[in-house]
Amino acid sequence: MNITGKLQSPMIMTGFLLGVVQGIAWATMAPYLRGIGFTGEMYGLYGGLNVLTLAIVTFIAGPLSDRHGGRIVSLAGIVFSGIGFVILSQGTVTMIYTAALINGIGGGMLYTGITVLLSRTGLDRDMHYRFSYFSASQTLGGGIGSFLGWAPVYVSQSFNTAITEAYRETFLILGILAILSFPLLLTVREDMLELKNRGFLSGFHGLGAFWWIAIVNALIGFAAAMSIHNIDYYFTVKYNANSGLLGSVFGIQQLIMAFIMVAMPYISDRVGGPLKLYLALSYSSIPLLVLITLTDNYTLASGFFITRSVLMNVANPLFQSFALSLVQFEKRGVASSLMSLSWTLPAGFGRMVGGYLFDIDLELPLRLTAVIYSISLTILGILFYSSEKGTEKTGELKIV
């Protein structure tokens, strides 16, 4: 497979480095906040603030990407993300909630900017390869970063320091690592020749079926945020898992996904399209989500979670490319905004609701997620098969 022939090398390296940062952050966040006294409700509020800020910024970042390019927006996102991690390392409640807002700004810019950039760095017929390869490199970095969740545990034990202090230093280092991707992204070439100078919001007109698919996105985003986005807190409370254990689970998941993602475009081309493949994999993951709640064994629960996550996520890059390939070149910024916004806005509320429900019944958010997933995927399947006989429908599901 000629990966670099489909995707510029700096994009592959950027995805890998950002993945390492995200993997370490995922593994250490819940134990860090739990260690300094955060409750489920406080943790849910942190996640909610982060996602809601990301949603607002996403709305702005799309039109900005259409006017000034995805690379500029992505570079700004890197700077905000680096600053957010440094603020997070300060360890006070006020600073942590501030970091949630700053990282939300960075995340909104990065997601939208990178999505647009991937759609404008080559031929449209190769777009699903670019999205899959970038996601694979980012996921590989995430897997390695997740295993590095053991690093603060090792430092704490070896130097006899408080584990929370080791976590604080980890987030300070993450801020520096995030900034290192800045020069890599500077070298990426973006095709800007067809971009037009239009009104800020005019690109949202004429997107057709995107508005209908946004309803499905909203349902799935809310459901995913209730449980999957808080799964680190779930494992921390139920099994007293530290960052090393959490990082190992996430790392195994990410490494498996990274290698499978590379093959997804080829499989998709042979089984009838990305949506059919995604639906098949996603439906098969739902029973595993329920099984997580029916065991008190960490090894079994983590095994169910890893398998579920791989099935639900490996085809997701195909949806991003599929949706954007059906949108006019100069509207891909606002299309990316709509796809992200329809998912992140309800997800912000979902994380807060999930955090609240965890304090009532630890298993309830995961079971509700399974129900909403089933309903949403069924709706999506109906929309897809009916669209084959008439007008095309597009959309994206972002499930993590």
Sequence and secondary structure as in RCSB ss.txt:
>XXXX:A:sequence
MNITGKLQSPMIMTGFLLGVVQGIAWATMAPYLRGIGFTGEMYGLYGGLNVLTLAIVTFIAGPLSDRHGGRIVSL
AGIVFSGIGFVILSQGTVTMIYTAALINGIGGGMLYTGITVLLSRTGLDRDMHYRFSYFSASQTLGGGIGSFLGW
APVYVSQSFNTAITEAYRETFLILGILAILSFPLLLTVREDMLELKNRGFLSGFHGLGAFWWIAIVNALIGFAAA
MSIHNIDYYFTVKYNANSGLLGSVFGIQQLIMAFIMVAMPYISDRVGGPLKLYLALSYSSIPLLVLITLTDNYTL
ASGFFITRSVLMNVANPLFQSFALSLVQFEKRGVASSLMSLSWTLPAGFGRMVGGYLFDIDLELPLRLTAVIYSI
SLTILGILFYSSEKGTEKTGELKIV
>XXXX:A:secstr
  HHHHS HHHHHHHHHHHHHHHHHHHHHHHHHHHTT  HHHHHHHHHHHHHHHHHHHHHHHHHHHHH HHHHHH
HHHHHHHHHHHHHTT  HHHHHHHHHHHHHHHHHHHHHHHHHHHTSS GGGHHHHHHHHHHHHHHHHHHHHHTTH
HHHHHHHHHT  HHHHHHHHHHHHHHHHHHHHHHHHT     TT     TTGGGTT TTHHHHHHHHHHHHHHHH
HHGGGHHHHHHHHH   HHHHHHHHHHHHHHHHHHHHHHHHHHHHHT HHHHHHHHHHHHHHHHHHHTT   HHH
HHHHHHHHHHHHHTTHHHHHHHHHHTS GGGHHHHHHHHHHHHHHHHHHHHHHHHHHHTT TTHHHHHHHHHHHH
HHHHHHHHHHHHTTSS         
